[in-house]
Amino acid sequence: MSGPKRPADPGKLQPGSPGEPELFGKYYLHGLIARGGMAEVYRARLRDEGGPDMLAIKVMRPQLAREARFVDMFNREGQLAMLLQDASIVRTFEVGRIEGRHYIAMEYIGGRDLTQVLRRCQETNQRIPVPHAVYIGSCIAAGLDHAHNLTGADGRPLNIVNRDVSPSNVRLSYGGDVKLLDFGIAQALMKFTSEIGVLKGKFSYMSPEQIRGMPVDARTDIFSAGIILHEMLTTEKLFRGDTEFQLMEKVRKADIDPPSKFNRRVIPELDAIVAKALARDVNERYQRAADLARDLQQLLESYKFQQKELKEFMRGRFRKEFTKEHEEITTCLESVPLSERARRESAGPEISIVAEPEEPSQAPANPGPNHPDNGARPQRPTPAVPGPAGQPPPEAQEGKSGFWSRLRGKLKK
């Protein structure tokens, strides 16, 4: 038998749950969904209606908030992410601080990241269908192109390079959407990378020039996107090694077999696109992400692919997870914190007051513009007496001409 429930730590943010949310400023928290070295991410929604149904709130870890440079990095991430307004990048709505905690409010994407999708395919001895992989790759390239060409308020290029394009940062929704995650953090970290002398990113998804510690530009992200495309087509890691040194050596050499060697459904045109994205020499590589996106989209036309196919694929591969997600979101949208429920119950039931019928007004039916009742309250309509079947009431039949005839008769008398 479990003992009494221990009181919550007042210094710790309570995560809440789908049915028992916790208050966090103007948000309800509905549970922790991810944890990283710098922040924790919660499923959330606004207390007041009018915004997106669900949000993801990234909250900076309190111990890091004690250092100004980490706070600056976190805020840089959020401010940059707010500038990225593209269908293939997770949208960021707000950067702020609540009760001393720094947070970023983002679009909530119900689904799985590409790492989880690839793992599920390996577990079930299946592959991501070629058209699906081409579509996902085109979305990644389109999102990268948007970021690479972003300009500041003064019109100058921001020269954004992600430096950490990997399957774990690609989110596939149950609705068939493809979204890049954590785009702002790589750029924010760039300021501190030289200070701490640490290579940012994952070795398996770095470009040869990045592994060597050389200056990088947008073409390093294109190489990383090529790695992801290759792995989607083969369901195998492109670069692997028993040690970090072996792994880094393989990335430096960039000796790559075409995907068709592992997947006979890959056509030569797609092999050529992958090879160009993964060219070791940056000058032989795609120079712009837009060019990679264009070639993939043109190839996609031959497959007659529709986005609903990715939705069906995701819901089919993650049937239990999708059902659970749907049930939890439904619960989230209907639940309020216990404290608010108690306050509503203590206020008692709402009482509806029905006004007594008013006496018919003696005021003219159409008061003039200076009449005190004009515009003050809606006028009670006079019940219409129906005429013969299919005919309007007598007054309506009489019209204006009848009114003036009666008036002239009274004046003659």
PyMOL commands that set and color helices and strands:
alter all, ss='L'
color gray80, all
select helices_A, chain A and resi 64-66+68-83+114-123+130-148+167-169+183-196+203-205+208-211+218-234+244-253+259-261+268-277+289-303+307-317+319-334+338-346+394-412
alter helices_A, ss='H'
color red, helices_A
select strands_A, chain A and resi 22-24+27-35+39-46+55-60+92-98+101-107+111-113+170-173+178-180
alter strands_A, ss='S'
color yellow, strands_A
deselect
rebuild
show_as cartoon
